[in-house]
Amino acid sequence: MKYLITESQYQLLLENQEYVDSLLDKITDKGYDSLSIDEKRYLKYYSEHTSRGGDPEEFVDPSEVYDEREGEVFKGMLADQPIEFTFSEEVIEDDDIDYYGEIKFGTKEYFGTFTTDRNGYLKGVDFSNVDDEEDYRLQDVIEGLEHELEMFFYEDVIKYLK
């Protein structure tokens, strides 16, 4: 049986294959750790797509897939003050999931990430002041309220992003 594909499908297939080949060459020359996070993600999803029997020409680069959760705002309270987390991106690396976004607390805005394992257990929080002035890190500002911040993530954010 012969399959016919359009010229644009053929070009996409060639581009995907050339990119995958270049990543495999890079691994051969410099090792897997030489790949960027985006390159590792691309190779992982491409491999999963094709190993499940997916057609290589139908593969979509994960960086081009829109996450419907982007821009979603999660609100809560921390020390009787409102706190908001605005989701921007999820990055999965091995057993960790990094959730990037912005936190508004008090009159300040902080950008950064919180990390969970695949079960949703919070492993770390790192947010820096957007304005790069005093109160540089959120973790320093909320000193003594770390448990309340964790509860905000568990109760108001993580369970809705999973």
C-alpha positions in Angstrom: 0.0 0.0 0.0 1.4 3.4 -0.9 0.8 6.5 1.2 0.7 10.0 -0.3 1.6 13.0 1.7 1.5 16.7 0.9 4.6 18.7 0.3 4.2 20.6 3.6 3.8 17.3 5.5 6.9 16.0 3.8 8.9 19.2 4.8 7.7 19.0 8.4 8.8 15.3 8.5 12.2 16.2 7.1 12.6 19.1 9.6 11.6 16.9 12.6 13.9 14.1 11.4 16.8 16.5 10.8 16.4 18.1 14.2 16.2 14.7 15.9 19.3 13.6 14.0 21.2 16.7 15.2 20.2 16.0 18.8 21.3 12.4 18.5 24.7 13.6 17.0 25.1 16.1 19.9 24.5 13.3 22.4 27.0 11.1 20.6 29.6 13.9 20.6 29.1 15.5 24.0 26.7 13.3 26.0 23.1 13.6 27.0 23.8 16.3 29.6 24.9 18.6 26.9 21.3 19.0 25.7 19.3 22.0 26.9 16.1 21.4 28.8 14.1 22.2 25.6 16.1 19.8 23.5 15.6 17.0 26.2 11.9 17.7 26.2 11.6 17.7 22.4 13.5 14.4 22.2 11.5 12.8 25.1 8.1 13.7 23.5 9.2 12.8 20.0 10.4 9.4 21.3 7.1 8.8 23.3 5.1 9.9 20.3 6.8 7.5 17.8 7.1 4.6 20.3 3.3 4.7 20.8 2.9 4.3 17.1 2.4 8.0 16.4 3.2 9.1 12.9 6.4 11.2 12.9 4.9 13.7 10.5 2.0 14.4 13.0 4.4 15.2 15.9 4.1 18.7 17.3 7.0 20.3 19.1 5.9 20.6 22.8 7.1 24.2 22.9 4.5 25.1 20.3 1.6 23.5 22.3 -0.4 26.1 24.2 -1.1 25.2 27.8 -4.7 26.2 28.6 -3.7 26.8 32.2 -1.4 29.7 31.2 -2.5 32.9 32.9 -4.7 31.1 35.4 -4.8 33.0 38.7 -4.9 31.2 42.1 -5.8 33.3 45.2 -5.4 32.7 48.9 -4.5 34.3 52.1 -1.1 34.4 53.9 -0.8 36.1 57.3 -4.2 37.9 56.7 -2.9 39.3 53.4 -4.0 38.3 50.0 -1.6 36.2 47.9 -2.0 35.4 44.2 -0.1 33.0 42.0 -0.4 33.4 38.2 0.6 30.2 36.3 2.8 30.6 33.2 4.5 27.3 32.4 5.1 23.7 33.6 8.4 22.0 32.9 8.8 18.2 33.6 12.3 17.1 34.3 12.9 13.5 35.4 10.7 13.1 38.5 10.3 16.8 39.2 7.7 19.2 37.9 8.5 22.9 37.9 5.6 25.3 37.9 6.7 28.8 36.8 4.7 31.9 37.4 4.3 35.2 39.3 3.2 35.8 42.9 1.7 39.0 44.1 2.0 39.5 47.8 1.5 42.8 49.6 2.6 45.5 47.2 5.3 43.3 45.6 5.5 41.0 42.6 7.8 38.0 42.5 8.6 35.7 39.6 9.9 32.2 40.0 9.0 28.6 40.4 7.8 26.0 42.8 8.7 22.3 42.4 6.8 19.2 43.1 7.4 15.5 42.6 5.0 13.6 40.3 2.7 12.9 43.2 2.2 16.6 44.0 4.5 16.8 47.0 6.0 20.2 47.3 9.8 20.0 47.1 10.9 23.7 46.9 9.9 27.3 46.3 12.0 30.0 44.8 10.6 33.4 43.9 12.5 36.7 43.3 11.3 40.3 43.4 10.4 41.5 39.9 11.7 45.0 40.7 15.0 43.7 42.1 14.8 46.1 45.0 14.6 45.4 48.8 12.7 42.3 49.8 14.5 40.5 47.0 13.2 37.0 47.7 9.7 36.1 48.7 11.1 33.4 51.0 12.9 36.2 53.0 9.8 38.3 53.2 7.6 35.5 54.6 10.1 34.2 57.1 8.2 32.4 59.8 5.2 31.8 57.4 6.8 29.1 55.3 4.2 26.5 56.5 1.3 28.9 55.5 2.9 29.4 52.0 3.2 25.6 51.6 -0.5 25.2 52.5 -1.4 27.9 50.0 0.3 25.9 47.3 -1.2 22.6 48.4 -4.7 23.8 49.0 -5.1 26.5 46.4 -2.7 25.8 43.6 -1.2 22.3 43.2 -4.4 20.3 43.2 -5.8 22.4 40.4 -2.7 22.3 38.2 -2.2 18.5 38.4 
